[in-house]
């Protein structure tokens, strides 16, 4: 196995010999031969830029469509749905609205082709909505251009309705994303209820509601009308209880496991809780005596072979193995999503590059520069120890090239 000299987080260097596998007691990671049934899961996928494009902050996104869609096929082949055009795909963080619309259209069309062709045994009987769910937000509106009040509310609503139509027309499931513009113009809980009620009554099919916390995007502080999480949760639940038939589920990204468990218990029957907790997902997916969470996770785009194998274990009635596999990836998830959490996408793209799914380590908007070399080196170690670098030689060569370029040969 390759041995590399890696920079550590404390400023020193260490000699690291790769393992090339997870704990052998967990068994190999495998693609499923039939659909996953015990949990409903979406992996929130990133996008791959054209490597020769001007991938700097503020530049229009130019996507490598072949590599971007191939990554979605990789996730589908493991039986996972894809959550697309979300924050993991850099919505409002490098992916402009025109590129977003094209991503939604192409991903949904690719999913429809997969369904029609029966490409993957793990997706037998699935619909396009099972394969891909896409975010509808308001990022065609600059939050700086709208002011609090009724006019601002109507501008935000119109933007949401436009994007709702884009996603529904594509055939994908709708995820109603949190809106920076709504967070700016809303004067309180009632404004959130009014906007979302209109969206739910307009939607043709049940949607997923997305509550993204300020640790992911500081502009979303005070969402649902309050900085007090308990008060905001009551507003959130009021909306759901008034429209249960229009809510497929809720995706909560607050990194608070106890809050998620309480919310899960309070949801109306039939409304799923898709965990978005990239720190505590093992225990939340595992569940307790009364319930478990489904998942819509950015970390699953990085750990998908392990995640799929864990879900296969749950399907087979081996919850202990399923939980053990998820636990084996926890430290990697905590590290990739460590503060500033905004830059977690850097780690996901880094692993995609190490594993040969993109030709270069770049992100649109220049976000590949969002983590230090010691941070990335630790990502490399944790991914190797979790069995998520299946070609150690390729991963080692790419890690070494990055260190050399960074002056750490």
VEXBAFI-579525 format. One line per 10 residues: number of its first residue (from 1); for each residue x, y, z of C-alpha. Coordinates in pm, 1 decimal, m for minus. Last residue first. Layout:
<sites>
NUM) X Y Z  ...
</sites>
This chain:
<sites>
409) 621.0 1765.7 m151.6  445.8 2029.4 59.3  464.7 2330.8 m169.4  96.6 2329.6 m259.1  160.6 2183.9 m602.7  355.4 1902.6 m439.5  76.7 1838.1 m189.3  m180.9 1821.4 m467.5  33.5 1582.7 m670.6  80.4 1356.3 m368.1
399) m295.1 1340.0 m307.5  m352.5 1255.8 m673.7  m95.8 977.4 m672.9  m227.3 841.5 m343.2  m587.1 836.1 m466.8  m487.1 658.1 m788.1  m282.7 399.9 m597.4  m548.8 349.1 m332.4  m824.4 266.0 m584.4  m1123.8 197.3 m356.7
389) m1078.9 518.5 m155.1  m1393.0 495.3 60.8  m1285.0 215.1 293.6  m1353.6 420.8 606.1  m983.4 431.7 693.1  m908.8 567.0 345.9  m1176.4 835.1 378.2  m1041.4 935.8 720.3  m686.2 965.3 588.0  m781.5 1165.8 277.3
379) m1002.7 1400.6 480.2  m704.1 1451.7 710.9  m496.0 1550.7 407.9  m774.0 1785.5 298.2  m770.6 1967.9 631.6  m388.9 1984.1 630.0  m402.5 2124.0 272.3  m645.4 2396.5 374.1  m1011.7 2414.0 275.6  m1215.4 2667.2 75.0
369) m987.8 2680.7 m229.4  m1211.0 2431.7 m414.5  m1481.4 2695.6 m369.7  m1355.5 2889.8 m671.4  m1704.4 2974.8 m792.0  m1745.1 2640.7 m964.1  m1547.1 2364.3 m798.8  m1207.1 2222.6 m888.1  m992.0 1919.1 m813.4  m932.9 1794.6 m1165.4
359) m1030.6 1504.8 m1392.3  m1355.7 1421.8 m1219.4  m1492.2 1087.6 m1098.3  m1143.2 945.6 m1046.9  m1170.5 850.0 m680.6  m940.0 1127.1 m557.9  m1141.9 1375.8 m764.2  m1477.3 1275.2 m614.7  m1312.5 1277.5 m272.0  m1203.8 1639.4 m325.4
349) m1547.0 1734.3 m463.6  m1709.3 1616.1 m139.3  m1446.1 1787.7 73.2  m1486.8 2121.9 m103.7  m1864.8 2098.6 m71.9  m1822.9 2118.3 306.7  m1713.0 2480.3 266.5  m2021.7 2644.2 421.9  m1957.3 2432.2 731.1  m1692.6 2680.1 847.2
339) m1676.2 2479.8 1063.2  m1668.4 2102.3 1024.6  m1880.4 1936.4 755.4  m1599.1 1732.7 597.9  m1461.3 1651.5 943.0  m1789.1 1545.5 1100.4  m1873.1 1331.0 798.7  m1532.5 1160.7 803.4  m1569.4 1095.5 1175.8  m1912.9 938.7 1115.8
329) m1811.9 697.9 838.5  m1759.1 389.2 1057.9  m2080.8 471.8 1242.4  m2276.6 417.9 921.3  m2120.1 74.0 880.2  m2185.8 m15.0 1243.7  m2549.4 97.1 1217.7  m2612.4 m128.3 918.4  m2430.1 m415.7 1084.7  m2645.3 m387.9 1397.7
319) m2961.3 m340.7 1191.8  m2921.5 m680.2 1025.7  m3281.3 m730.6 909.6  m3186.2 m776.0 544.3  m3325.5 m434.6 453.1  m3116.2 m280.3 731.7  m2808.8 m451.5 587.3  m2890.3 m318.4 239.5  m2914.7 26.3 395.6  m2562.9 m9.5 535.7
309) m2433.9 m123.0 197.7  m2588.5 181.6 32.9  m2435.5 417.7 287.8  m2092.5 255.4 259.3  m2086.5 282.9 m120.6  m2243.3 634.2 m97.6  m1987.0 788.2 138.2  m1918.9 1116.5 m45.8  m2259.9 1189.6 m198.5  m2406.8 1050.6 124.2
299) m2240.9 1341.0 308.7  m2475.0 1581.3 132.0  m2773.4 1412.8 289.2  m3141.9 1357.5 223.6  m3220.9 1075.8 462.2  m3504.0 875.3 617.5  m3534.7 912.5 991.5  m3633.9 636.0 1231.1  m3932.2 577.2 1456.7  m4074.7 432.2 1779.0
289) m3817.5 201.5 1937.2  m3529.4 415.4 1816.0  m3383.5 517.9 1484.0  m3094.2 377.7 1281.6  m3126.6 669.8 1040.3  m3106.9 914.5 1330.4  m2825.1 729.0 1506.7  m2604.7 713.1 1198.0  m2703.7 1061.3 1069.3  m2560.7 1254.7 1364.7
279) m2301.3 1482.9 1204.5  m2437.9 1528.7 851.3  m2781.3 1608.8 990.2  m3003.7 1650.1 684.3  m3244.2 1385.9 803.4  m3539.4 1323.4 578.1  m3838.9 1323.1 810.5  m4131.5 1165.1 631.9  m4490.6 1285.1 645.3  m4729.0 986.9 642.6
269) m4867.1 1044.9 990.4  m4842.3 1407.6 1096.2  m4503.3 1517.5 1230.3  m4456.7 1556.5 1606.9  m4237.1 1252.3 1665.5  m3999.0 1356.6 1389.2  m3978.7 1706.9 1533.8  m3875.2 1571.6 1872.4  m3617.1 1341.0 1714.5  m3483.2 1623.1 1498.1
259) m3441.9 1852.6 1797.9  m3246.8 1583.3 1978.1  m3018.1 1529.6 1678.2  m2923.0 1894.5 1633.4  m2716.9 1953.2 1318.1  m2981.9 2202.4 1193.7  m3034.5 2056.5 846.2  m3397.5 1940.9 838.0  m3549.1 1788.6 526.3  m3925.2 1756.8 561.8
249) m4149.8 1504.1 392.9  m4401.1 1434.9 118.3  m4591.9 1747.8 216.7  m4903.5 1833.8 11.8  m5143.3 1597.9 193.6  m5027.8 1732.1 529.3  m5126.2 2094.8 451.2  m5248.1 2257.9 775.8  m5039.8 2025.5 990.3  m4733.9 2103.4 779.0
239) m4767.0 2481.2 806.2  m4832.8 2463.1 1179.9  m4532.4 2234.8 1221.1  m4297.6 2494.3 1068.9  m4447.3 2769.6 1284.0  m4401.1 2552.6 1593.1  m4044.5 2477.0 1487.7  m3962.2 2847.7 1462.2  m4070.5 2891.1 1824.6  m3856.0 2598.8 1940.0
229) m3559.4 2719.2 1732.6  m3565.8 3070.7 1879.2  m3414.6 3291.3 1609.1  m3768.9 3345.4 1487.0  m3982.6 3392.9 1177.3  m3959.9 3058.0 1000.6  m3591.4 3132.2 936.6  m3420.1 3349.5 1196.8  m3072.1 3302.6 1046.9  m3088.1 3204.9 679.4
219) m2818.6 3451.1 565.3  m2570.2 3257.8 780.8  m2583.8 2963.6 534.9  m2479.5 2614.5 645.1  m2443.5 2701.0 1015.3  m2747.2 2925.6 961.6  m2976.9 2620.9 935.8  m3142.9 2481.5 625.9  m3510.1 2388.8 662.0  m3615.7 2213.1 341.5
209) m3978.9 2119.6 277.9  m4018.8 1819.5 47.2  m4309.9 1834.2 m194.5  m4637.6 1651.4 m255.0  m4753.6 1674.2 m616.9  m4917.6 1947.6 m827.1  m4780.0 2234.8 m619.6  m4998.4 2546.6 m618.1  m5156.6 2480.9 m276.9  m4812.6 2411.4 m134.2
199) m4662.1 2728.4 m277.8  m4946.6 2947.1 m151.6  m4914.7 2792.7 193.3  m4539.3 2853.0 181.9  m4576.3 3225.9 118.3  m4854.2 3284.1 373.5  m4693.7 3072.8 646.7  m4358.7 3245.0 604.0  m4522.7 3589.6 619.6  m4715.5 3480.3 927.9
189) m4396.4 3386.8 1112.2  m4253.5 3736.7 1109.9  m4147.7 4040.7 910.9  m4035.6 3845.0 605.3  m3820.6 4046.6 362.6  m3470.6 3924.9 448.5  m3543.6 3560.0 526.0  m3757.0 3550.8 212.3  m3459.5 3668.3 4.1  m3228.1 3412.0 158.2
179) m3478.2 3142.1 67.2  m3500.8 2793.9 219.3  m3552.2 2531.3 m46.0  m3884.3 2382.2 m151.2  m3778.9 2037.2 m272.6  m3986.8 1935.7 m572.2  m3984.9 1580.7 m710.5  m3854.8 1566.1 m1066.3  m4073.4 1555.3 m1378.6  m3893.4 1843.2 m1553.1
169) m4212.9 2049.3 m1566.9  m4243.6 2019.8 m1190.0  m3891.4 2153.6 m1137.9  m3928.9 2456.1 m1366.7  m4283.7 2526.6 m1241.5  m4166.0 2543.8 m880.6  m3886.2 2771.5 m999.7  m4129.5 3029.1 m1135.0  m4353.6 2997.4 m829.6  m4058.9 3060.7 m596.6
159) m3956.7 3372.5 m789.9  m4313.5 3505.4 m784.1  m4334.0 3445.3 m409.8  m4010.0 3633.7 m348.4  m4127.0 3933.8 m548.5  m4465.6 3923.1 m371.6  m4298.7 3926.9 m30.4  m4078.4 4219.2 m131.7  m4381.2 4421.3 m239.3  m4561.4 4331.6 84.1
149) m4286.7 4451.4 314.4  m3917.3 4407.8 371.4  m3697.4 4531.9 85.8  m3567.8 4348.4 m218.3  m3254.4 4418.8 m425.0  m3000.8 4299.1 m167.0  m3166.6 3956.6 m166.6  m3075.1 3920.8 m535.8  m3362.4 3730.5 m699.8  m3280.6 3446.0 m940.8
139) m3191.2 3257.8 m622.1  m3553.2 3213.7 m520.3  m3580.3 2843.6 m448.9  m3691.1 2518.0 m605.6  m3454.4 2231.4 m529.8  m3464.2 1909.5 m722.3  m3563.6 1552.4 m636.1  m3428.6 1272.0 m851.6  m3458.5 895.3 m866.8  m3780.6 846.9 m673.2
129) m3948.8 1131.3 m861.8  m3841.8 967.5 m1189.5  m4029.5 656.8 m1079.5  m3890.7 338.3 m926.2  m4012.2 m11.9 m1009.5  m3660.0 m147.3 m1045.5  m3404.2 102.4 m913.4  m3155.0 m142.4 m761.1  m3158.5 m347.0 m1081.1  m3003.1 m49.7 m1266.9
119) m3060.4 48.6 m1629.2  m3432.2 m24.2 m1652.7  m3429.4 155.1 m1987.7  m3735.6 371.3 m1916.9  m3633.5 447.5 m1559.6  m3275.7 533.7 m1659.2  m3399.7 755.5 m1943.5  m3632.5 938.1 m1703.6  m3342.1 992.0 m1462.7  m3132.3 1141.9 m1743.5
109) m3419.3 1375.8 m1832.8  m3452.0 1476.5 m1466.3  m3080.9 1543.7 m1438.0  m3069.9 1740.7 m1764.1  m3364.8 1966.1 m1686.7  m3261.0 2036.3 m1328.8  m2901.5 2107.3 m1431.5  m3015.8 2338.1 m1712.8  m3229.8 2536.6 m1470.6  m2940.9 2563.8 m1226.0
99) m2698.3 2676.6 m1498.1  m2931.9 2965.2 m1577.9  m2975.3 3042.6 m1208.2  m2606.8 3067.7 m1123.5  m2412.5 2791.8 m948.2  m2133.2 2959.2 m751.4  m2265.6 2964.8 m395.8  m2628.2 3062.6 m450.7  m2702.3 2699.5 m530.1  m2368.7 2525.8 m492.8
89) m2465.0 2171.9 m600.5  m2447.1 2074.8 m232.1  m2682.8 2369.5 m165.6  m2941.8 2192.2 m378.9  m2975.3 2155.5 m757.5  m3008.9 1782.0 m716.5  m3114.8 1534.5 m452.3  m3027.3 1201.4 m607.8  m3194.8 873.2 m516.1  m2976.1 590.7 m397.8
79) m2974.8 234.6 m531.7  m2596.3 203.8 m561.0  m2614.1 239.6 m939.6  m2813.8 557.7 m885.8  m2517.8 721.0 m708.8  m2277.9 634.0 m992.4  m2534.3 747.7 m1247.6  m2546.9 1083.2 m1070.3  m2169.1 1106.0 m1094.6  m2193.1 1032.8 m1467.2
69) m2431.5 1328.9 m1496.4  m2173.6 1573.3 m1362.7  m1887.0 1414.0 m1555.7  m2066.9 1435.4 m1891.4  m2215.4 1774.4 m1814.0  m1884.6 1942.6 m1737.3  m2045.2 2256.4 m1601.5  m1968.6 2618.3 m1681.1  m2086.3 2836.5 m1394.8  m2095.5 3209.4 m1458.5
59) m1804.6 3384.5 m1283.3  m1872.0 3552.9 m948.4  m1603.4 3373.5 m750.9  m1356.1 3195.2 m980.1  m1384.6 2889.1 m1202.3  m1293.5 3057.2 m1530.9  m1336.0 2738.2 m1732.6  m1055.4 2497.6 m1828.2  m1166.7 2236.2 m1575.7  m1528.3 2240.5 m1693.2
49) m1706.7 2225.8 m1362.1  m1834.3 1919.0 m1177.1  m2157.2 1952.3 m978.0  m2228.9 1819.1 m629.3  m2484.7 1554.1 m538.0  m2730.1 1546.3 m246.7  m2776.6 1174.6 m181.2  m3144.4 1083.8 m146.1  m3272.7 805.7 77.3  m3602.9 640.3 164.7
39) m3529.5 376.7 429.2  m3621.4 9.0 468.3  m3680.8 m54.3 98.7  m3361.3 m47.6 m105.8  m3433.3 m177.8 m453.7  m3274.9 m503.9 m573.1  m2924.9 m622.0 m661.2  m2757.9 m371.6 m433.1  m2406.9 m243.7 m511.5  m2151.4 m366.9 m262.9
29) m1926.7 m244.5 18.7  m1721.6 m535.2 152.5  m1764.3 m677.2 503.4  m1802.3 m478.9 824.7  m1561.4 m706.8 1012.3  m1287.5 m604.0 769.8  m1287.5 m249.4 918.4  m1269.8 m30.7 609.0  m1028.8 m87.8 324.4  m733.6 52.7 131.9
19) m514.7 67.3 441.3  m290.3 355.1 335.0  46.1 409.5 497.3  78.3 751.5 659.4  403.1 918.8 758.3  318.6 1227.2 959.1  393.5 1597.6 929.6  358.8 1871.5 1192.2  133.5 2175.5 1182.8  m126.2 2055.5 1434.7
9) m377.0 1960.9 1160.9  m130.9 1719.6 1004.3  66.1 1756.9 682.3  105.9 1422.4 506.4  411.0 1217.5 411.3  270.8 936.6 197.6  287.7 555.9 203.1  121.5 354.1 m73.5  0.0 0.0 0.0
</sites>
